[in-house]
Amino acid sequence: MSSAPPDGEVGNTPSPDPAQRRREQRGWYVYDWANQVFITSVVTVLIGPYLSGLACDAAGAPDGEACLDPTVRIHPLGVDWISLHPNALHPTLTTGVVLILVVLLPLVGALADHTRHKKRWLFLLAAGGSVAVSSLYLTDDYRITSLLFVVGNVCYGLSIVVFNAFLPEIATSEERNRVSVTGWSLAYLGGAVLLTFHLALVTFAPDIGIGDDEAVRIAFASVGVWWLGFSVLGIRPLRNRYGKLALQSGRPKVGASIKQFARTLRDMRHYPNTLLFLVAFIFFNDGIQAAIYFAGNFATQDLGLSLTVLSGTILMIQFVAFAGALLMGRISRAAGTKNTVLVSLMIWCALVTAAYFLPPGEPLLFVLLGLGIGTVLGGTQSLARALYSLLIPRGREAEYFSLYQLADRGSTLLGSATVALVVNLTGGYRTAIFSLLVFFVIGAVLLWRTNLKAGIEAVGNTVPRHL
């Protein structure tokens, strides 16, 4: 057995030294700050309208209203018998990303539990995603842009598995809510800071002598630089920890990791509440992710709003989500984490219903909708992550968080596939957004039926006071 490197520690439990835990938690927050800009600026604001614009141009329908015609088609694979509506390109790519992650996430999660170098893995995945995103600056071909977006998205999804696996190692049971909520809130704040620059860039692009597409490509490049630069700072304070799987296996082996993951799936029948929570998460997170991923398309294509209005609204959402995550964290300490998440899901139901009735060309109503989304966005996700971290056995954090990330991506598969189908048939996003209501309702019912206390005790963790 090889010896651990100097920054490694045997065991997956948090350090007993509060100062050491705080140092690692601060580093963990910085990586949340680093990667959120990809979701905020690229996924939520820029890539959807930009890709649709490139695809509509390629289809000979550069005018936004003309591109809403269901008969407009592109052939992304270069063959006539495979056609797609230009506005359906973004959700179709998102579906493809999910399918790739469904295959890779379990493998990466299991390998991460067998490795002694989680920090290195996290850095390499962040670097791969950053380079792919920055490379979007170099092309305006919709096919190459699509490929780079897929690569960046896959690297982001895989990095989050490794990143989340650090949470049980840097925070005690009582600290999980606070640490998870703080990470989410700072992530939204980081996204807001860079999006402010992007909003100014897009708004004043004509004044500085560049076109709108050039401004968007500059924004893509800045996201990659931000992601990689802050990742270096955030990963440095973290420490590699080695559970029994890493100590037994030495170097990570693909075959052993796959077998271990298969055992995890079989073992989950012994943790029915963990499984039920995951299923609930799949459904309600489906609604959340679809709302995030396709808000830009809905605003620009169906509501006829400008990219400046969209960017400003998403920017506002980041600041509101920062405060909303902290507020919901406080509420959870009084009302209980589970009850707080359930109430937030009821609010989500009201929001997607309101979105269906939004008239086009009314930016104020879209801004008010964004205000409501921002209030519950960060809190719902951060509290769900904190709850799940309590429902997994020690020493298998990355493996179980790969299931969590698989549930995250799997729920996106349902949402993005549904959206892609509806948009491909209708040319717009309004009906697709409204369909998300069913996912929030089912997710809330399943979460309500989950016995969290029994689930936490079953895996041997300490039940926090405010559950």
Salt bridges, closest charged atoms under 4 A:
ASP7 OD2 - LYS119 NZ 3.45
GLU9 OE2 - ARG239 NE 2.60
GLU9 OE1 - ARG241 NE 3.49
GLU24 OE2 - ARG241 NH2 2.67
ASP32 OD2 - ARG385 NH2 3.49
GLU169 OE2 - LYS118 NZ 3.07
GLU174 OE1 - ARG465 NH1 3.95
GLU175 OE2 - ARG21 NH2 3.07
GLU175 OE2 - ARG178 NH2 3.92
GLU214 OE1 - ARG217 NH2 2.93
ASP267 OD2 - ARG396 NH1 3.48
GLU399 OE2 - ARG396 NH2 3.71
ASP408 OD1 - ARG409 NH2 3.52
GLU457 OE2 - LYS453 NZ 2.80
